[in-house]
Structures are given as C-alpha cells and as structure tokens.
Amino acid sequence: MEAWKNKILNSLEGVGEVRPPEGNLLKIKEKIRERKGKELQKQQSQWMPVAAVIVMLLCANVFVVSNYFEYQEDTEQVSGSYSEIISDFNIYE
C-alpha cells in the first residue's frame, strides 16, 4: 500500500504550472462582443414586425374613419330627400 502512495506522489514530479496561451483572453472578449452584437441585432429585428403591425392598424383606422364620414354625408343626403315624403312614422293615425 505504501508503494502505491509513493508511486502516485512521485508521478507529480516535474509537473510545472499551467498557463493559458497569451491571446485567449482577447479571443474570449471578442467572442463576447460578437454575441452581444448579434443579440442587439436580434432585438432590433424583433421590433420591425411590431412596428409594421402598428402602421397597418393606423392605416386601417384612417381608412375606416374616412369611409365613416363619407357614409354619414350620404345618409344625410338620403334622409333629406325622404323628409318630405315621411313626416311622421306613425302610419295609423
């Protein structure tokens, strides 16, 4: 048993300190910047469909409102022409 322990402890002789390559920290920082840039582009591209829907809703509302006012003018003209014919809706008096 003692020989086994000595063999394991002696296997560590000559082992030096491990250091990472010089440019690794710069590479890691560059990858982080790239990921942040991609995330920012993703966030910006996600807002485009939302903006398109808002613009479409605004255009639809403008279209509906403009047609509503045209319809109101048409009904006023029609009701004005029938006002001489129908004076009272009670037809049994």
C-alpha positions, 0 to 999 in steps of 0.5 A, spaced: 500 500 500 505 504 501 508 503 494 502 505 491 502 512 495 509 513 493 508 511 486 502 516 485 506 522 489 512 521 485 508 521 478 507 529 480 514 530 479 516 535 474 509 537 473 510 545 472 504 550 472 499 551 467 498 557 463 493 559 458 496 561 451 497 569 451 491 571 446 485 567 449 483 572 453 482 577 447 479 571 443 474 570 449 472 578 449 471 578 442 467 572 442 463 576 447 462 582 443 460 578 437 454 575 441 452 581 444 452 584 437 448 579 434 443 579 440 442 587 439 441 585 432 436 580 434 432 585 438 432 590 433 429 585 428 424 583 433 421 590 433 420 591 425 414 586 425 411 590 431 412 596 428 409 594 421 403 591 425 402 598 428 402 602 421 397 597 418 392 598 424 393 606 423 392 605 416 386 601 417 383 606 422 384 612 417 381 608 412 375 606 416 374 613 419 374 616 412 369 611 409 365 613 416 364 620 414 363 619 407 357 614 409 354 619 414 354 625 408 350 620 404 345 618 409 344 625 410 343 626 403 338 620 403 334 622 409 333 629 406 330 627 400 325 622 404 323 628 409 318 630 405 315 624 403 315 621 411 313 626 416 311 622 421 312 614 422 306 613 425 302 610 419 295 609 423 293 615 425 
